[in-house]
Amino acid sequence: MKKIALFSCFAIFVFLLVSYGRPFVIIDNETDNVIYLYSGTGENGVEPNEEEASDSMNPVRIEKGKSAKVPLTFYDIAMKDRKLYLGWKIGNIISSQATAVRYKEFDITSEEGSCAVKISIKEGKDLVRSISGNFCFKKLNLTLKNKR
């Protein structure tokens, strides 16, 4: 009986650690339009393979005033030298008819960054800020070319 209780406690601890230890990004739509969010991960400096490319071609629709959460996978946490790519179109899924097309890139790193990031998308700009108080195995660090 003690072994079952000990195993159950251990299993719950591992589940909580794994479930809450993944970095994530929250996207807030603060525009007057719908946003189509594209996300994907890949190895830093390497073109995505066919599976990675096809996964990032299915956008998440975020209605006006709503949010979406983009968590990292366990694979992205386990591997080294990975990136998270986020791109969005405001107003229309077709780029030429969208009011804006923007993106952000994050390095997935153990050294510096945040466990959770919130991107507030507004009509003219995007506000990127860290959410404090989270534990994670890896961190998200906004790449230099995105820091404007």
ChimeraX attribute file (.defattr): number of C-alpha atoms within 10 A of each C-alpha:
attribute: neighborCount
match mode: 1-to-1
recipient: residues
	/A:1	6
	/A:2	7
	/A:3	8
	/A:4	9
	/A:5	10
	/A:6	10
	/A:7	12
	/A:8	12
	/A:9	12
	/A:10	12
	/A:11	12
	/A:12	11
	/A:13	12
	/A:14	12
	/A:15	12
	/A:16	11
	/A:17	14
	/A:18	13
	/A:19	11
	/A:20	14
	/A:21	19
	/A:22	21
	/A:23	24
	/A:24	22
	/A:25	24
	/A:26	17
	/A:27	21
	/A:28	22
	/A:29	23
	/A:30	19
	/A:31	18
	/A:32	13
	/A:33	19
	/A:34	20
	/A:35	29
	/A:36	21
	/A:37	23
	/A:38	18
	/A:39	21
	/A:40	20
	/A:41	23
	/A:42	20
	/A:43	17
	/A:44	14
	/A:45	9
	/A:46	8
	/A:47	10
	/A:48	15
	/A:49	10
	/A:50	8
	/A:51	8
	/A:52	14
	/A:53	15
	/A:54	11
	/A:55	13
	/A:56	18
	/A:57	12
	/A:58	13
	/A:59	16
	/A:60	15
	/A:61	17
	/A:62	19
	/A:63	18
	/A:64	15
	/A:65	12
	/A:66	14
	/A:67	17
	/A:68	15
	/A:69	12
	/A:70	18
	/A:71	13
	/A:72	19
	/A:73	12
	/A:74	14
	/A:75	10
	/A:76	19
	/A:77	20
	/A:78	11
	/A:79	12
	/A:80	13
	/A:81	15
	/A:82	20
	/A:83	22
	/A:84	25
	/A:85	16
	/A:86	19
	/A:87	16
	/A:88	24
	/A:89	24
	/A:90	25
	/A:91	20
	/A:92	17
	/A:93	17
	/A:94	12
	/A:95	13
	/A:96	10
	/A:97	12
	/A:98	17
	/A:99	13
	/A:100	16
	/A:101	18
	/A:102	13
	/A:103	14
	/A:104	18
	/A:105	21
	/A:106	20
	/A:107	23
	/A:108	30
	/A:109	19
	/A:110	16
	/A:111	10
	/A:112	13
	/A:113	17
	/A:114	25
	/A:115	23
	/A:116	23
	/A:117	23
	/A:118	17
	/A:119	18
	/A:120	17
	/A:121	19
	/A:122	15
	/A:123	13
	/A:124	7
	/A:125	10
	/A:126	17
	/A:127	10
	/A:128	17
	/A:129	14
	/A:130	15
	/A:131	14
	/A:132	10
	/A:133	8
	/A:134	12
	/A:135	15
	/A:136	19
	/A:137	16
	/A:138	22
	/A:139	24
	/A:140	26
	/A:141	22
	/A:142	21
	/A:143	14
	/A:144	10
	/A:145	8
	/A:146	10
	/A:147	9
	/A:148	5
